Amino acid sequence: MVFDRVAVPVAVCDVYGAVQLANPAMAAECGTTPGRLRGRDVLELFRPQEATQVERIAEALRLRHRSRYQVSVCWRSPDGTERYGELTADPVSDTVQETPALLVMLRVLGEREPSPEAPPTRVTPMEARILALLAGGATTARAARETDLTVDGVNYHLRRLSTRWNATNRTELVSRAYALGVLATGVWPPAPAPLRQRP
């Protein structure tokens, strides 16, 4: 099929933006196969940068205007890179009376450098309690007794925190907890910071 051989990412959507058919180039931008895009909302796959653009297009389609519509979009490629570009939608149908389908083409304009992300600061009350116990010098066994967990349960929470914050040891975990505002400063014994003070 010629549609499949087109190098430009192309999809056919219903008037509401649900993908009915997509070529391999469009599917590759989403890291999937054409069949798996069927039924997906094209504006969830490619996020509009301005909501007003979408509202104007929706209104024009309701009034059966047959113009070419363009939407500035951004999306995350399969390798995690943030990309940006433009979706062009052309209403197509055999007759003017028919509800048109939308022939949607994607033009990739570029990529954004990934911004260094700060480690997420949200922790569960149990994680905050374990961090406070460690900051006060508790062993894993004591933290387990104080929290009614097993030693394995405490280690499970510590492994999750280490992964989330990219910490290599417990000292670094406690340091990050203070730096991120998870633990209250200036109090002894160490305690979780009140929720309202956390970033």
C-alpha positions in Angstrom: 0.0 0.0 0.0 1.3 3.4 -1.0 0.2 4.8 2.4 2.7 2.5 4.2 5.6 3.6 2.0 5.2 7.3 2.6 8.3 8.4 4.6 6.4 11.3 6.3 4.4 10.3 9.5 0.8 10.2 8.4 -2.5 9.1 10.0 -6.2 9.1 9.1 -8.3 10.2 12.1 -12.0 10.6 12.6 -13.4 14.1 13.2 -12.7 13.7 16.9 -9.0 12.9 16.5 -9.2 9.1 17.0 -6.6 7.3 14.8 -8.3 5.0 12.3 -5.2 4.2 10.2 -1.5 5.1 10.6 1.6 4.5 8.5 4.8 2.9 9.9 6.5 6.3 10.1 3.8 7.7 12.4 3.9 4.6 14.5 7.7 4.8 14.8 7.4 8.3 16.3 5.3 6.7 19.1 7.5 3.7 19.5 4.8 1.2 18.4 3.1 -0.4 15.4 0.4 1.1 13.2 -2.2 -1.3 14.5 -1.6 -0.3 18.1 -2.3 3.3 17.3 -5.8 2.5 16.1 -8.4 4.2 18.4 -5.8 6.4 20.2 -6.4 10.2 20.4 -3.8 11.9 18.2 -3.7 14.9 20.6 -2.8 12.6 23.5 0.1 11.1 21.4 1.3 14.6 20.3 0.5 17.3 22.9 -0.7 20.6 21.6 1.4 23.5 22.8 -1.5 25.9 22.6 -5.0 24.8 23.7 -6.6 27.7 21.7 -5.4 26.3 18.4 -7.3 23.0 19.1 -10.4 24.9 20.2 -10.4 26.9 16.9 -10.0 23.8 14.8 -12.8 22.0 16.7 -15.2 24.9 16.1 -14.2 25.1 12.4 -14.9 21.4 12.0 -18.2 21.7 13.7 -19.1 24.4 11.2 -17.9 22.0 8.4 -15.2 24.4 7.2 -12.7 22.6 5.0 -9.4 24.3 5.5 -6.0 23.0 6.4 -5.4 23.2 10.1 -2.0 23.3 11.9 -1.2 22.6 15.5 2.2 23.0 17.2 2.9 19.9 19.2 5.5 18.2 21.3 6.0 14.6 22.3 8.5 12.2 23.8 10.2 9.9 21.2 10.8 6.2 22.1 14.3 7.0 23.2 13.0 9.5 25.7 14.0 12.7 23.7 11.5 15.5 23.8 10.7 16.4 20.2 8.5 19.2 18.8 6.9 19.8 15.5 3.7 20.6 13.7 0.6 18.5 13.0 -1.3 19.4 9.8 -4.9 18.2 9.5 -6.8 18.2 6.2 -10.5 17.3 6.3 -11.2 14.7 3.5 -14.5 13.1 2.4 -16.1 12.0 -0.9 -18.9 14.6 -0.6 -19.4 17.9 1.1 -22.3 16.5 3.1 -20.3 13.6 4.6 -18.6 14.1 8.0 -15.0 14.3 7.0 -12.1 12.2 8.2 -8.8 14.0 8.9 -5.7 13.3 7.0 -3.0 14.2 9.6 0.7 14.7 8.8 3.4 15.3 11.3 6.4 17.5 10.5 9.3 17.1 13.0 11.0 20.4 13.6 13.5 19.5 16.2 14.5 18.2 19.6 14.9 19.8 23.0 17.8 19.1 25.2 16.6 17.1 28.2 16.5 19.4 31.3 18.2 17.9 34.3 15.4 16.7 36.5 15.5 17.2 40.3 14.8 14.0 42.1 11.2 13.6 43.1 10.7 14.7 46.7 7.4 13.0 47.5 7.8 10.2 49.9 5.3 8.0 51.7 4.8 8.5 55.4 6.5 5.1 56.0 9.5 6.2 53.9 9.8 9.5 55.8 9.6 7.6 59.1 12.4 5.2 58.1 14.6 8.1 56.9 14.1 9.8 60.2 15.1 6.7 62.1 18.2 6.3 60.0 19.1 9.9 60.5 18.9 9.3 64.3 21.4 6.4 63.9 19.0 3.4 63.9 20.1 0.1 62.4 17.9 -1.7 59.9 16.7 -4.1 62.7 15.7 -1.2 65.0 14.0 0.6 62.1 12.0 -2.6 61.5 11.0 -2.9 65.1 10.0 0.8 65.3 7.9 0.6 62.1 6.4 -2.8 62.6 8.0 -4.0 59.4 10.4 -6.8 58.7 14.1 -6.1 58.0 13.3 -7.0 54.4 10.4 -4.5 54.4 12.7 -1.7 55.6 15.3 -2.7 52.9 12.6 -2.7 50.3 11.8 1.0 51.1 15.4 1.9 51.2 16.1 0.3 47.8 13.2 2.2 46.3 14.4 5.5 47.8 18.0 4.8 46.6 16.7 4.2 43.1 14.5 7.2 43.0 17.2 9.6 44.3 20.1 7.8 42.7 21.8 7.5 46.1 24.6 5.0 46.6 24.4 4.5 50.3 22.3 5.3 53.4 24.4 8.4 54.4 23.6 9.9 51.0 19.9 9.0 51.4 19.7 10.9 54.7 21.6 13.8 53.3 19.2 14.0 50.3 16.2 13.8 52.6 17.4 16.9 54.5 18.4 18.7 51.3 15.0 18.0 49.7 13.0 19.0 52.8 11.7 15.6 53.6 13.3 15.7 57.1 12.8 18.7 59.4 16.0 20.6 60.2 17.0 21.8 63.6 15.1 19.1 65.6 16.3 16.1 67.6 15.4 13.3 67.3 15.1 13.6 63.6 11.5 13.8 62.3 9.8 14.1 58.9 9.1 17.7 57.9 5.5 18.8 58.0 3.9 18.1 54.6 3.1 21.7 53.9 6.9 22.6 54.1 8.0 20.1 51.5 8.7 21.3 48.0 
